[in-house]
Amino acid sequence: MATRARAQSKAIFIGITGSSGKTTAGSLLGHILAGHGSVHTQVLANTMKLLVSTLSRRMGKGGKTDYVVFEAAAFGPDTMKPMAELLRPNVAVVTMVRLEHRASFKTVENVAREKSALVAALEPGGFAMLNADDPLVMGMASASDCRSVTFGTSEQADYRVSDIEASYPKPLRFSLHWRGGVLDIETSFPGEHFWLPTSAAVATALELGVPAQMVKHRIATFQPLENRGQVLVAGGPHFIVDAAKAPWHSLSLAFDMVAGSTFGRKRIVLGQLSDFSGSNNRYAQAYSSAREIADQVIYAGDHAHRSKANQADRDSGRFIELRTAREVSDYIAQTAQPDELILLKSSSNLHLERVALAWTHDVQCWVSVCGKTEGCEQCGLYEVPFEQHREFVAQRKSKRRKHRLLRLLGR
């Protein structure tokens, strides 16, 4: 059904992959294209199973869709190719290549080889949108006979980025130079590193013929995704919530958001690192870097003891070691100051986003391990105690079925 739906669809299919930035790039591109036509955007849920569901259920309904934006993730060898061949993209966007899922891929070259399958699956007449600053991404141009278009800070990029500025609370802005002139981009992102997914989305939209002023307007109305550089202002501290993933290669980018801020008091809460959960050296290096930036560093989770913070930092409160999100939330509530900046950075298993949510919501779900990879705002059950989740969901489904039945009966 999915294969047939893809073959019959007249939509432009856009596949987005990369070690980082693909979710933001895909969401932003979908937001931009929504001002130009009918769009279906599928991010976060980026597996083969979800692609089949998207094609068979969404595209098989016969409704008119102008664009389909799909985030394609590679979790190990030979996981990208089946998705790419089913998606048959008209556009393949690659943000960057870094070494994630170390146990599966072993080397960054293996990551690049896997992600190049998306470019190799391009439909005739399509194009690849490639990061000109990443040699491994640029190497993917040979994976297809289709044309390649580039974006980045390189002078040779078709869509060249310059004048990147961000110092929270002043958000990201930059200039994009392309064949149509210079486009000054203003965003709501809190850090400079968001220029990469933003420019990937902008360049793709412009290449697809979206008017430049529409692109600029749509970007200005886009808010950072939940848990991925999301800003939450809670009537006291300002939280930057970046707790969906914490790969080592991009940890410094999150710290840079704090370093570049003009706020007087700054704190960093660090949970579990992706791929390096058992590495004493990585946690120690991370603490050393965070200590240079923040007035206080709080380590949370089962690996908090790996910081190698000295006794003087512990005694002075420069370093705090806690175990659970609930403990971090209680501590922040007791010590928060008006107009301070707090970065929450971790892989998703700790759900540190609850620390920020607790300032504006009655968070009741504080279980240490829930087993869900989606964020708490996506789950939507953070105001319900964890042990009541199953009953709550069952009751909600029952109410919805009853409501649909009554509506069918005209009551």
ChimeraX attribute file (.defattr): number of C-alpha atoms within 10 A of each C-alpha:
attribute: neighborCount
match mode: 1-to-1
recipient: residues
	/A:1	13
	/A:2	19
	/A:3	15
	/A:4	13
	/A:5	19
	/A:6	21
	/A:7	13
	/A:8	12
	/A:9	17
	/A:10	13
	/A:11	17
	/A:12	18
	/A:13	23
	/A:14	27
	/A:15	29
	/A:16	30
	/A:17	27
	/A:18	25
	/A:19	21
	/A:20	20
	/A:21	21
	/A:22	27
	/A:23	24
	/A:24	23
	/A:25	30
	/A:26	28
	/A:27	25
	/A:28	27
	/A:29	28
	/A:30	25
	/A:31	20
	/A:32	26
	/A:33	28
	/A:34	16
	/A:35	15
	/A:36	16
	/A:37	13
	/A:38	15
	/A:39	21
	/A:40	20
	/A:41	19
	/A:42	20
	/A:43	21
	/A:44	16
	/A:45	15
	/A:46	17
	/A:47	19
	/A:48	19
	/A:49	10
	/A:50	16
	/A:51	21
	/A:52	19
	/A:53	15
	/A:54	20
	/A:55	22
	/A:56	17
	/A:57	14
	/A:58	15
	/A:59	23
	/A:60	18
	/A:61	10
	/A:62	11
	/A:63	10
	/A:64	13
	/A:65	16
	/A:66	17
	/A:67	20
	/A:68	23
	/A:69	23
	/A:70	30
	/A:71	24
	/A:72	31
	/A:73	24
	/A:74	21
	/A:75	16
	/A:76	17
	/A:77	14
	/A:78	13
	/A:79	17
	/A:80	22
	/A:81	20
	/A:82	13
	/A:83	24
	/A:84	23
	/A:85	16
	/A:86	18
	/A:87	27
	/A:88	24
	/A:89	28
	/A:90	21
	/A:91	26
	/A:92	29
	/A:93	31
	/A:94	31
	/A:95	26
	/A:96	24
	/A:97	22
	/A:98	20
	/A:99	19
	/A:100	22
	/A:101	18
	/A:102	16
	/A:103	10
	/A:104	12
	/A:105	19
	/A:106	13
	/A:107	14
	/A:108	16
	/A:109	13
	/A:110	16
	/A:111	25
	/A:112	22
	/A:113	20
	/A:114	20
	/A:115	28
	/A:116	26
	/A:117	22
	/A:118	30
	/A:119	33
	/A:120	22
	/A:121	25
	/A:122	27
	/A:123	19
	/A:124	13
	/A:125	10
	/A:126	21
	/A:127	24
	/A:128	29
	/A:129	26
	/A:130	30
	/A:131	28
	/A:132	24
	/A:133	19
	/A:134	16
	/A:135	12
	/A:136	20
	/A:137	23
	/A:138	19
	/A:139	14
	/A:140	21
	/A:141	21
	/A:142	13
	/A:143	16
	/A:144	20
	/A:145	15
	/A:146	20
	/A:147	14
	/A:148	20
	/A:149	20
	/A:150	24
	/A:151	28
	/A:152	24
	/A:153	21
	/A:154	16
	/A:155	14
	/A:156	12
	/A:157	18
	/A:158	21
	/A:159	28
	/A:160	21
	/A:161	24
	/A:162	16
	/A:163	10
	/A:164	17
	/A:165	18
	/A:166	22
	/A:167	19
	/A:168	20
	/A:169	18
	/A:170	16
	/A:171	16
	/A:172	22
	/A:173	23
	/A:174	20
	/A:175	19
	/A:176	24
	/A:177	20
	/A:178	16
	/A:179	8
	/A:180	10
	/A:181	8
	/A:182	14
	/A:183	17
	/A:184	14
	/A:185	21
	/A:186	17
	/A:187	23
	/A:188	21
	/A:189	27
	/A:190	25
	/A:191	28
	/A:192	21
	/A:193	19
	/A:194	22
	/A:195	26
	/A:196	23
	/A:197	25
	/A:198	24
	/A:199	26
	/A:200	28
	/A:201	30
	/A:202	28
	/A:203	29
	/A:204	27
	/A:205	21
	/A:206	18
	/A:207	14
	/A:208	12
	/A:209	10
	/A:210	18
	/A:211	13
	/A:212	17
	/A:213	11
	/A:214	16
	/A:215	23
	/A:216	17
	/A:217	15
	/A:218	19
	/A:219	21
	/A:220	15
	/A:221	13
	/A:222	15
	/A:223	15
	/A:224	18
	/A:225	16
	/A:226	18
	/A:227	26
	/A:228	19
	/A:229	26
	/A:230	20
	/A:231	23
	/A:232	19
	/A:233	16
	/A:234	15
	/A:235	10
	/A:236	14
	/A:237	21
	/A:238	21
	/A:239	24
	/A:240	27
	/A:241	28
	/A:242	24
	/A:243	28
	/A:244	22
	/A:245	20
	/A:246	21
	/A:247	20
	/A:248	18
	/A:249	13
	/A:250	14
	/A:251	19
	/A:252	14
	/A:253	15
	/A:254	23
	/A:255	20
	/A:256	16
	/A:257	22
	/A:258	25
	/A:259	19
	/A:260	18
	/A:261	19
	/A:262	13
	/A:263	15
	/A:264	10
	/A:265	17
	/A:266	21
	/A:267	23
	/A:268	26
	/A:269	25
	/A:270	27
	/A:271	31
	/A:272	25
	/A:273	22
	/A:274	20
	/A:275	16
	/A:276	15
	/A:277	16
	/A:278	14
	/A:279	13
	/A:280	16
	/A:281	13
	/A:282	16
	/A:283	26
	/A:284	17
	/A:285	14
	/A:286	18
	/A:287	22
	/A:288	15
	/A:289	14
	/A:290	25
	/A:291	19
	/A:292	12
	/A:293	19
	/A:294	22
	/A:295	15
	/A:296	20
	/A:297	26
	/A:298	25
	/A:299	26
	/A:300	25
	/A:301	21
	/A:302	16
	/A:303	19
	/A:304	21
	/A:305	16
	/A:306	19
	/A:307	21
	/A:308	14
	/A:309	19
	/A:310	10
	/A:311	11
	/A:312	10
	/A:313	14
	/A:314	12
	/A:315	10
	/A:316	10
	/A:317	14
	/A:318	18
	/A:319	21
	/A:320	19
	/A:321	23
	/A:322	19
	/A:323	17
	/A:324	20
	/A:325	21
	/A:326	21
	/A:327	16
	/A:328	22
	/A:329	19
	/A:330	12
	/A:331	15
	/A:332	19
	/A:333	16
	/A:334	9
	/A:335	7
	/A:336	14
	/A:337	13
	/A:338	11
	/A:339	17
	/A:340	15
	/A:341	26
	/A:342	25
	/A:343	25
	/A:344	27
	/A:345	31
	/A:346	28
	/A:347	21
	/A:348	24
	/A:349	21
	/A:350	28
	/A:351	27
	/A:352	30
	/A:353	27
	/A:354	26
	/A:355	23
	/A:356	25
	/A:357	21
	/A:358	18
	/A:359	18
	/A:360	11
	/A:361	11
	/A:362	12
	/A:363	18
	/A:364	15
	/A:365	19
	/A:366	21
	/A:367	15
	/A:368	14
	/A:369	10
	/A:370	12
	/A:371	10
	/A:372	12
	/A:373	14
	/A:374	16
	/A:375	21
	/A:376	20
	/A:377	13
	/A:378	11
	/A:379	10
	/A:380	10
	/A:381	17
	/A:382	21
	/A:383	16
	/A:384	15
	/A:385	14
	/A:386	15
	/A:387	10
	/A:388	11
	/A:389	15
	/A:390	10
	/A:391	10
	/A:392	15
	/A:393	12
	/A:394	11
	/A:395	12
	/A:396	12
	/A:397	12
	/A:398	11
	/A:399	12
	/A:400	12
	/A:401	12
	/A:402	12
	/A:403	13
	/A:404	12
	/A:405	12
	/A:406	11
	/A:407	10
	/A:408	9
	/A:409	8
	/A:410	7
	/A:411	8
